[in-house]
Amino acid sequence: MPQGTPVKHRKKSKSVLKNIRQTERRTARNRMNRTRVRGAMRQMRAALASGNAAEAAKLAPATFSAIDKAIQKGTLHQNTAKRYKSRLNVALNGLAAKK
């Protein structure tokens, strides 16, 4: 489009405005759930990386609970959440076997 050409804007209908409001609410909810899950996973991975099996075992139930809640809310897909839980569990079991 050449510079300076006016752009015609259509008036947004009620349904479009409602869809925008719904999307904003869903986005905020998904972001909150995703942040909670990522934070819990980050803490657990830090405990695993430091070699602290007791701390990681203590964080595991809270982390898995956050992941499960994200599935229920529709933020995470079920297979993605299972993959996260599986990898964290494998790392936890490997650390426990070392000790």
C-alpha angles and dihedrals in degrees: 000000000000116000115265095024110139116243118221114226123201121218110254115242124229092257092053091051090049091050089052091052092048092049092051091052093047092047091052092048093048092047091051093050093044091050091050092051095045092048092051091047091048091053092048093047090050090053090048092048092051089053093241102145095174093053092045091050090051092051095045099083093048092047094048090046091053090050092049092050090052088055091051092050091049094243095119128036114243095242092049091052092048089052091051092048093046094052093047090048093049090051091047093049091047091052091047091050091053093055 
